Every structure is written in structure tokens, then in C-alpha cells.
Amino acid sequence: MLKNIELEIETIISKSKVPEDSIHSQNTREWVLKLKPEADTALQMAALGHDIERSIEERKIKRENFTDYNEFKKTHSQNSAAILQEILLNYDADQDFIDKVVHLVLLHEVGGTPEANILKYADSISFFDVNLPFYFQRNSERETAFRMKWGYKKLSQAAKSIVRNFSYDDVALKTLFNKIIS
């Protein structure tokens, strides 16, 4: 059953119009396992599907509908959690498992529990690891700087140390990264 759920999540995310979403999904789970090698299946499933709503155009939360970035991210988390709950219910997953996955996805932007913090850090690290070059290509320098500051601020000191070691081929991005993060 878990493999089928995972496959459905991956299939949905693979249809995203954002090219890096599939890579980010997998990479977030990899970072969860690097930060917490004993992460249970619920935490790994939450990592895999934490941004699933971005892959479903008719259900996607649009940033332009929000003046407050944190409200946008909160609504994004709620929407992804609702979609994952629907998927898990379709497979008759154990209710405790469903509740845990949903709870973790609801908190993936803000943390608040030890496991939610791991997911938050893994998601933010993956943004710098995978998403940032794509994000920079699609957005202005000002927007990219805002997003880097926002994501970096969410990290623990240990996670910040990981991110500070990242490097980018694009000279303009590398310069901006060094200005913001260093």
C-alpha cells in the first residue's frame, strides 16, 4: 500500500508545470533522511508530498492572491495537507498515519515539533540545493533575494552551515547568494 501511495504522489508531482518540483520532492525526503536517518514512513511521506498542491493547477494556491507571504505559505501547507489526506483516505491508510502526515505537512513551513522542524529544515535546504537556480531564472533578483532571506531565516544553525556550503554555476546567482547568505 505505501509503495502505491508513494507512486501516486510521485505521479501527481511529475505533472507539475514547475520543472524542479519532482526533484525537490525527492530531495526533501533525502534531506530528511540525512538530518534524521531513523525518520519513520510518515515523515518521509510528508517530505515527499509536502508541496503536492503546486502540481495540481486547478487546486494550486496562487501567490498573487495574497499580500502576506506567510499567509500564502500557510494556505499552501493547508492545501497540500488536504490533498495528501484525500490520497491517504483513498488507500484506507491507518488513521494515525494519516493524521501524522497531515500534521507534518501543515507545519512544514513553520515547524513547531521536532519532526516538523526536521521537515521544515529539509524543505528549506532542498530549496537552496535544488530550486534556487530555477527560481532565479524565473524571478527578479529582488524576489530571489527575498525568498533566500525568508528560507534561510527558517533554518537551524546546523542547517545554515549546510546551506552556506552550496555553490552555484550562474555568476549572478552566486554573487547574490554570497551577498545574502555569507
KOLGU-963378 format. One record per residue (C-alpha): x, y, z; residue in three letters. Coordinates in steps of 0.05 Angstrom, whole numbers, padded with zeros to 5 digits, always signed. Layout:
// residues N
XYZALA;...
***
This chain:
// residues 182
+00000+00000+00000MET;+00055+00050+00018LEU;+00090+00040-00048LYS;+00025+00053-00085ASN;+00014+00117-00045ILE;+00084+00139-00059GLU;+00076+00124-00133LEU;+00011+00164-00136GLU;+00044+00224-00102ILE;+00104+00220-00149GLU;+00058+00215-00210THR;+00018+00276-00189ILE;+00081+00317-00175ILE;+00113+00295-00241SER;+00057+00333-00277LYS;+00075+00399-00245SER;+00088+00458-00291LYS;+00147+00476-00245VAL;+00204+00433-00273PRO;+00241+00423-00208GLU;+00181+00401-00166ASP;+00194+00327-00175SER;+00268+00335-00159ILE;+00252+00378-00098HIS;+00202+00327-00072SER;+00253+00271-00074GLN;+00309+00316-00050ASN;+00269+00339+00011THR;+00259+00266+00031ARG;+00334+00254+00021GLU;+00350+00314+00067TRP;+00300+00288+00119VAL;+00339+00222+00119LEU;+00406+00259+00124LYS;+00381+00300+00183LEU;+00344+00242+00216LYS;+00366+00174+00188PRO;+00314+00138+00230GLU;+00256+00180+00202ALA;+00192+00140+00200ASP;+00148+00128+00140THR;+00100+00185+00158ALA;+00156+00236+00160LEU;+00184+00210+00094GLN;+00115+00211+00061MET;+00104+00282+00086ALA;+00171+00302+00056ALA;+00153+00271-00010LEU;+00084+00305-00014GLY;+00093+00370+00024HIS;+00085+00413-00039ASP;+00036+00369-00077ILE;-00015+00424-00086GLU;+00032+00462-00133ARG;+00026+00404-00182SER;-00050+00408-00190ILE;-00064+00471-00230GLU;-00139+00474-00214GLU;-00124+00470-00139ARG;-00059+00508-00137LYS;-00054+00567-00088ILE;-00032+00629-00125LYS;+00017+00676-00091ARG;-00013+00737-00127GLU;-00077+00726-00087ASN;-00040+00742-00022PHE;-00008+00806+00003THR;+00025+00770+00061ASP;+00077+00717+00042TYR;+00068+00678+00107ASN;-00007+00673+00095GLU;+00006+00648+00025PHE;+00053+00594+00053LYS;+00003+00575+00108LYS;-00053+00566+00057THR;-00005+00527+00012HIS;+00010+00480+00070SER;-00063+00471+00086GLN;-00079+00455+00014ASN;-00023+00405+00007SER;-00044+00371+00072ALA;-00116+00366+00048ALA;-00095+00335-00018ILE;-00050+00284+00017LEU;-00106+00267+00065GLN;-00152+00252+00006GLU;-00099+00207-00025ILE;-00086+00170+00040LEU;-00160+00161+00054LEU;-00169+00131-00016ASN;-00119+00077+00004TYR;-00152+00064+00071ASP;-00087+00082+00106ALA;-00085+00077+00182ASP;-00117+00139+00213GLN;-00058+00152+00259ASP;-00012+00151+00198PHE;-00058+00198+00160ILE;-00062+00245+00220ASP;+00013+00247+00227LYS;+00027+00260+00153VAL;-00026+00315+00151VAL;+00000+00347+00215HIS;+00072+00348+00189LEU;+00052+00378+00122VAL;+00010+00431+00157LEU;+00073+00451+00196LEU;+00125+00442+00141HIS;+00135+00517+00132GLU;+00136+00536+00205VAL;+00158+00475+00245GLY;+00139+00471+00318GLY;+00152+00398+00336THR;+00218+00361+00330PRO;+00195+00323+00268GLU;+00161+00383+00236ALA;+00226+00421+00247ASN;+00264+00367+00210ILE;+00215+00372+00152LEU;+00220+00449+00153LYS;+00296+00446+00151TYR;+00298+00392+00097ALA;+00249+00432+00054ASP;+00290+00496+00061SER;+00356+00462+00049ILE;+00326+00430-00013SER;+00303+00498-00037PHE;+00376+00521-00037PHE;+00401+00454-00062ASP;+00351+00444-00120VAL;+00302+00500-00130ASN;+00343+00563-00124LEU;+00376+00563-00194PRO;+00308+00551-00226PHE;+00275+00603-00182TYR;+00328+00654-00201PHE;+00315+00642-00275GLN;+00240+00655-00267ARG;+00243+00713-00218ASN;+00276+00780-00208SER;+00339+00789-00166GLU;+00297+00826-00114ARG;+00246+00769-00109GLU;+00301+00717-00106THR;+00336+00755-00051ALA;+00271+00759-00012PHE;+00259+00684-00020ARG;+00331+00667+00001MET;+00326+00710+00063LYS;+00258+00681+00081TRP;+00282+00609+00072GLY;+00349+00619+00106TYR;+00317+00650+00168LYS;+00276+00586+00179LYS;+00339+00543+00186LEU;+00373+00518+00248SER;+00446+00537+00257GLN;+00467+00467+00234ALA;+00423+00472+00172ALA;+00451+00542+00157LYS;+00521+00511+00158SER;+00498+00461+00105ILE;+00469+00516+00061VAL;+00530+00561+00067ARG;+00570+00506+00032ASN;+00527+00508-00030PHE;+00554+00539-00094SER;+00523+00557-00160TYR;+00549+00559-00231ASP;+00509+00622-00251ASP;+00555+00681-00233VAL;+00497+00729-00218ALA;+00464+00678-00172LEU;+00529+00661-00139LYS;+00542+00735-00125THR;+00471+00745-00097LEU;+00476+00682-00055PHE;+00543+00704-00026ASN;+00515+00773-00012LYS;+00453+00746+00024ILE;+00480+00684+00059ILE;+00552+00699+00074SER;
***
